Amino acid sequence: MLGAAFSVSAVAQTSQTAPIGSDQPRAPTAAQLECITEPEVVAAQEAWGEGIVKIGNVYSEGGDYRQAAIDHIDEFYAYDESLVLFKPTLASVEQFRPSFDGALSYFVGGNPSYPEDKGFAITPWTSVRWQNAGITNNICNMAVAMGNYYFTPADGGEETKVEYTIGYIRDAAGDLKMAVHKSTIPYSPE
């Protein structure tokens, strides 16, 4: 297990200094070298949840929900900084979404390359509640959070419990971005 965690952080660290498709490594900015704190991770989680609710609201109001999802991905995912290891909750055929287009399809659907996607973010949800089991930042420039988050549907139904593991890095401006995001429905022995 320790080896797997090291591999992920090694990819994230390498990608921060060597952009994908570039032969020229770039030095990290001073902002990227600042240690990530637990309160920053919690704030990023809350903002991500608000963004998911916003996409659904824009969809429900007949607005440009696709653009809302593009803005959300730009704000919260490190596709411009690093390889992003994204395993969405409801993806089973195309389980992993290392590309921006794959993430966008998951959130809003409509991409024929991902026919299973129905648009997770346009459900819509009224809230996202986070319950961290723990947050670690042992390597300072990457923090990893694991726990459960709960999505409340707009139709008044029961919350949907989802397990997550999210790895955060800083972009060049110092903002937290997801470089790892794995979500799953909890195991049921039935």
C-alpha positions in Angstrom: 0.0 0.0 0.0 2.8 2.4 0.8 4.3 1.8 -2.6 1.0 2.7 -4.3 0.8 6.0 -2.3 4.3 6.8 -3.2 3.7 6.2 -6.9 0.7 8.6 -7.0 2.6 11.3 -5.2 5.6 10.8 -7.4 3.4 11.3 -10.5 1.8 14.4 -9.0 5.2 15.9 -8.0 6.8 15.1 -11.4 3.8 16.5 -13.3 4.0 19.8 -11.3 7.5 20.4 -12.5 7.2 18.8 -16.0 3.9 19.8 -17.7 2.4 17.0 -19.8 3.6 17.3 -23.4 6.5 19.5 -22.5 10.2 18.7 -23.0 11.1 21.6 -20.7 10.5 21.1 -17.0 9.4 24.2 -15.2 10.3 25.1 -11.6 7.4 25.2 -9.1 6.2 28.7 -8.1 6.7 29.9 -4.6 2.9 29.4 -4.1 3.2 25.7 -5.1 5.9 25.1 -2.5 3.7 26.2 0.4 2.4 23.4 2.6 -1.2 22.6 2.1 -3.2 22.9 5.4 -6.2 21.0 6.6 -8.4 24.1 6.7 -7.6 24.8 3.0 -8.6 21.2 2.1 -11.9 21.6 4.0 -12.6 24.9 2.3 -11.8 23.4 -1.1 -14.2 20.5 -0.4 -17.0 22.8 0.6 -16.4 25.0 -2.5 -16.4 21.8 -4.7 -19.8 20.7 -3.2 -21.3 24.2 -3.8 -20.1 24.0 -7.4 -21.8 20.7 -8.0 -25.1 22.2 -6.6 -24.6 25.2 -8.8 -24.3 23.1 -12.0 -27.6 21.4 -11.1 -29.3 24.7 -10.4 -28.1 26.1 -13.7 -29.4 23.0 -15.5 -32.8 23.2 -13.7 -33.1 26.9 -14.6 -32.4 26.2 -18.3 -29.0 27.9 -18.2 -25.7 27.0 -19.8 -25.0 24.1 -17.4 -22.2 22.8 -19.7 -20.3 26.1 -19.2 -21.0 25.9 -15.5 -19.4 22.4 -15.5 -16.4 23.6 -17.6 -15.9 26.4 -15.0 -16.2 23.9 -12.2 -13.6 21.6 -13.7 -11.2 24.5 -14.4 -11.6 25.7 -10.8 -11.2 22.4 -9.0 -9.2 19.9 -11.1 -5.5 20.1 -12.0 -5.9 19.1 -15.7 -3.7 22.1 -16.6 -1.1 21.3 -14.0 -0.8 17.5 -13.8 -2.1 14.1 -14.8 -5.5 13.9 -13.0 -6.4 10.4 -11.7 -10.2 10.7 -11.7 -12.4 7.7 -11.0 -16.0 8.9 -10.9 -18.6 7.3 -8.7 -21.1 6.1 -11.4 -18.6 5.1 -14.1 -18.2 1.4 -14.9 -17.4 1.1 -18.6 -15.0 4.0 -18.9 -14.0 3.9 -15.2 -11.1 6.4 -15.3 -11.2 9.9 -16.6 -7.7 11.3 -17.0 -8.9 13.9 -19.6 -10.8 17.1 -19.2 -13.4 15.9 -21.7 -13.9 12.7 -19.7 -14.6 14.7 -16.6 -17.0 17.0 -18.4 -18.9 14.1 -19.8 -19.3 12.6 -16.4 -20.7 15.8 -14.9 -23.1 16.8 -17.7 -23.3 13.8 -20.1 -23.9 14.1 -23.9 -20.5 12.9 -25.1 -20.8 9.8 -27.4 -17.4 8.6 -26.3 -18.9 8.0 -22.8 -22.4 6.7 -23.5 -22.9 5.6 -19.9 -22.8 9.2 -18.6 -26.1 10.7 -17.7 -24.8 13.9 -16.1 -24.0 13.3 -12.4 -24.0 17.1 -11.6 -27.3 17.8 -13.4 -29.2 15.4 -11.1 -29.7 18.1 -9.4 -28.4 18.1 -5.8 -29.3 20.6 -3.1 -26.2 20.0 -0.9 -23.1 18.0 -0.5 -22.0 17.2 3.1 -18.4 16.0 3.8 -17.3 13.7 6.5 -13.5 13.3 6.5 -12.0 10.2 8.0 -8.6 11.9 7.8 -6.5 14.4 5.9 -2.8 13.9 5.5 -0.1 16.2 4.1 3.1 14.3 5.0 4.8 15.5 1.8 3.7 19.1 2.3 3.0 19.9 -1.4 0.2 17.3 -1.7 -2.6 16.6 0.7 -4.9 13.6 0.6 -8.3 13.4 2.1 -10.5 10.3 2.5 -14.0 9.9 3.8 -17.6 10.0 2.9 -19.6 12.7 1.2 -23.4 12.8 1.1 -25.4 14.2 -1.8 -28.9 15.4 -1.1 -31.2 15.2 -4.2 -33.5 18.1 -5.1 -36.5 15.8 -5.2 -36.4 15.4 -1.4 -35.2 11.8 -1.5 -32.6 10.3 0.8 -29.0 11.4 0.7 -26.6 9.3 -1.4 -23.5 8.3 0.5 -20.3 8.1 -1.5 -16.8 7.2 -0.4 -13.9 9.4 -1.7 -10.2 9.7 -1.8 -9.0 13.1 -3.1 -5.4 14.2 -3.6 -4.8 18.0 -3.7 -1.9 20.0 -5.2 -1.4 23.7 -5.7 -1.5 25.3 -9.1 0.9 28.1 -10.1 -1.3 30.7 -8.4 -1.4 28.7 -5.1 -5.0 27.4 -5.4 -5.8 23.8 -4.5 -6.6 21.5 -7.4 -7.6 17.9 -7.4 -4.9 15.6 -9.0 -6.5 12.5 -7.6 -10.3 12.0 -7.2 -11.8 8.5 -6.6 -15.4 8.1 -5.6 -17.3 4.8 -5.1 -20.6 3.7 -3.7 -20.0 1.9 -0.4 -19.7 -1.9 -0.6 -22.8 -3.8 0.1 -22.5 -7.5 0.9 -26.0 -8.2 -0.3 
